Amino acid sequence: MAIWEWVLEAYARPGVPQATLTLQDAHGQNTSFLLWAVWAEVKDPALLARAAEATRAWDATALTPLRNVRRALKPPLPPFADGAREALREEVKTLELATERLLMETLAGLVDAKGGAHALEALEAASQAWGNAAPANALADLASALG
């Protein structure tokens, strides 16, 4: 299955959105990177390092700025009309998703063959490669939600 289709199915599973948000906001993880690692079943440190470097660059260049704009547009901003602000926020959200999709598809292109790691093993290796590893229970929550 193509990575983007897999990601959309994964996000539809109970517990996945909350687990990824916790890993992102409370533990500084990049959820696209983590999900890619699970999809690719990767635990190879060299591949994880290359993918983390690419993810950090894309995150800084495109994803974080768009996410910040989307979040900034959430509350009312008088004198701007709420409807117009909300419509713009939805457009930014669409761009943010396109940015995530491009990242995921680019990372998928780094994989010649799936690595055979189970979800929790891939998450632990990816979290370690990202830098400050997330707590084991937060990674286990995502692995469990992914099934």
C-alpha positions in Angstrom: 0.0 0.0 0.0 1.3 3.5 -0.8 2.4 5.4 2.2 -0.2 8.2 2.0 -3.0 5.8 1.8 -1.5 3.9 4.8 -1.2 7.1 6.8 -4.8 8.1 6.2 -6.0 4.7 7.3 -3.7 4.8 10.3 -5.0 8.2 11.4 -8.6 6.9 11.2 -7.8 4.3 13.9 -9.0 5.0 17.4 -6.2 6.5 19.5 -3.8 7.3 16.7 -4.5 11.0 16.4 -4.2 11.5 20.2 -1.0 9.4 20.4 0.7 11.3 17.6 -0.3 14.7 19.0 1.1 13.7 22.4 4.4 12.6 20.8 4.5 15.8 18.8 3.5 18.4 21.3 4.6 16.9 24.6 7.8 15.0 23.5 9.1 17.0 20.5 8.7 14.1 18.0 7.9 14.4 14.3 4.9 12.2 13.8 5.4 12.0 10.0 8.9 10.6 10.6 7.6 8.2 13.2 4.7 7.0 11.0 7.1 6.6 8.0 9.4 4.4 10.2 6.4 2.1 11.1 5.3 1.9 7.4 8.8 1.2 6.3 9.4 -1.2 9.2 12.8 0.5 9.5 15.3 0.2 12.3 18.5 0.8 10.3 20.4 3.6 12.0 21.9 5.0 8.7 18.6 5.1 6.9 16.9 6.7 10.0 19.7 9.3 10.2 19.2 10.3 6.5 15.5 10.4 6.9 15.7 12.4 10.1 17.9 15.0 8.4 15.6 15.3 5.5 12.6 15.6 7.8 14.2 18.3 9.9 15.0 20.3 6.8 11.5 20.0 5.5 10.0 20.7 8.9 11.9 23.9 9.3 11.4 25.1 5.7 7.7 24.3 5.2 5.8 22.3 7.8 6.4 24.2 11.0 5.7 27.6 9.4 2.4 26.4 8.0 1.4 24.7 11.2 2.2 27.9 13.1 0.1 30.0 10.7 -2.8 27.5 11.0 -2.7 27.6 14.8 -2.4 31.3 14.9 -5.5 31.6 12.7 -7.6 29.5 15.1 -8.8 32.2 17.5 -10.8 35.3 16.4 -8.6 38.2 15.2 -10.7 41.3 15.2 -11.3 43.2 13.1 -10.9 40.3 10.6 -14.2 38.6 9.8 -14.5 35.2 11.4 -15.7 33.5 8.2 -12.9 34.8 6.1 -10.3 33.9 8.8 -11.7 30.4 9.1 -11.7 29.9 5.3 -8.1 31.0 5.1 -7.2 28.7 8.0 -8.8 25.8 6.1 -6.7 26.7 3.0 -3.5 26.7 5.2 -4.6 23.3 6.6 -4.9 21.9 3.1 -1.4 23.2 2.3 -0.1 21.7 5.6 -1.5 18.3 4.6 0.0 18.6 1.2 3.4 19.4 2.8 3.1 16.3 5.1 2.2 14.2 2.1 5.2 15.4 0.1 7.4 14.6 3.1 5.9 11.1 3.5 6.3 10.3 -0.2 9.8 11.6 -0.2 10.8 9.5 2.8 9.1 6.4 1.2 11.4 6.9 -1.8 14.4 6.4 0.5 13.3 2.8 1.2 14.4 0.0 -1.2 12.6 -2.7 0.8 10.8 -2.8 4.1 13.1 -3.5 7.1 11.1 -6.0 9.0 10.9 -4.1 12.3 7.7 -4.4 14.3 5.8 -1.1 15.0 7.2 -0.6 18.5 10.7 -1.5 17.4 10.5 1.0 14.5 9.1 3.7 16.7 11.8 3.3 19.3 14.5 3.4 16.7 13.0 6.4 14.9 12.5 8.3 18.2 16.1 7.6 19.2 17.3 8.8 15.7 15.2 12.0 16.1 17.2 13.0 19.2 15.5 13.2 22.5 13.8 9.8 22.6 10.1 9.9 23.6 9.1 8.0 26.7 8.5 4.3 26.1 4.9 4.4 27.2 4.1 7.2 24.7 5.6 5.1 21.9 3.9 2.0 23.1 0.5 3.9 23.0 1.0 4.7 19.4 2.2 1.2 18.5 -0.8 -0.2 20.2 -3.2 2.2 18.4 -1.6 1.3 15.1 -2.3 -2.3 15.8 
